[in-house]
Amino acid sequence: MSNAQIKIKIVPQLKDNYSYIVYSDEKKLAVIIDPAESTSIIDFIQKKSLT
């Protein structure tokens, strides 16, 4: 069993909304919840080298 730590990044979207990136730095995996605008999400994923 893995002890990979799961993190959550809250990303402001539009004027009054948020998206969430649930990710693991160790596993380099991410799930995006409620995306509205892609630019800030893609920037974060690329910066962290997530898939």
N, C-alpha and C positions, 0 to 999 in steps of 0.2 A: 504494500500500500504506500502511496506517495504522500508526502507531507508538504506538497506544493502550496504556497500561500496564495490565496485569491485576493485580489484587490479590486476596488471599484473607483473609477474616475467619473466624476459628474461633469458633463460638458454642457454649458449654457447653449441653448438653441433659440433662434429667432428672438422675440422680445420677452416671452414669458413661458418658455418651455425648457426642458432639460432632456438630454440623452445620457445614457449610462454605458460605460465600457467596463465590463467585468472581465478581468484578465489575470494571467499568471506570468510573471517575469521569467520564472524558471522554465515553464513549459512553452512559453512564447505563443500562447493561444489567447484569443479574445472572443467575446460575444458582445454585440452592440444591441442595446435595448432602446427602442423608440427614436431612431435617427430622423432628423428633420433636415439638417444641412450637412453635407459630407466633408467640407474642407477641414474643419477643426478635428473631426474624427479621424480622417485619413492622416493628417499631420501627426496626431498622437500615436497612431498605430505604426506609422513609419519610423517615428523617433524611437519607439520602444522595440522595433523589429518584430512586431506581432503578426500573427496570421489568423 
